[in-house]
Each structure stands twice: as structure tokens, then as C-alpha cells.
Amino acid sequence: MYRLNCHLTDDLGDRLANYCERAGMMKVSVVSMALDQYLKEQEARCKLLEQLSDPAKMAEICKIMGLSSSGSEV
């Protein structure tokens, strides 16, 4: 188990507390789920950027979309 202590702004802390009270969830659960979702989105974004930086992949994507490699329509 990884332990993390952090400071939140008053506004963010209030929003978190209000949400958890309404949803009946623990704050640590909400923060863990939000961080997990954020990291998954960032990892997916990085993978996509890596693929788009590969000229062969970019040409393949452009071909599928009916575009030239320069971005203009074929």
C-alpha cells in the first residue's frame, strides 16, 4: 500500500467533502479513483502521441482516413 499525504485548496477540499457526503463514499476512494482515471488517460495520450510520431504509423492512419501525409485530402 502506498501512502500519500497532500494539501488541497479549500475549494477543492470542500467540493471533495460535499461529493463524498452526497455519494456516501470515502474521500480516499474518490481521490484514488480520480487519480487512476487521470493516469490512464495520460498513458493513453502518450501512447497515441508515440504512434503518431512514427512516420509509418502516421502514413497508415492518413491512408485509412483518406488524407495525404501532409494532412490534405487525397
Residue pairs with C-beta under 8 A, 6 or more apart in sequence:
8 16
16 27
16 30
16 31
17 27
19 25
19 30
20 26
20 27
20 30
23 30
51 57
52 58
52 61
55 69
58 69
59 69
62 68
62 69
62 71
66 73
66 74
67 73
67 74
68 74
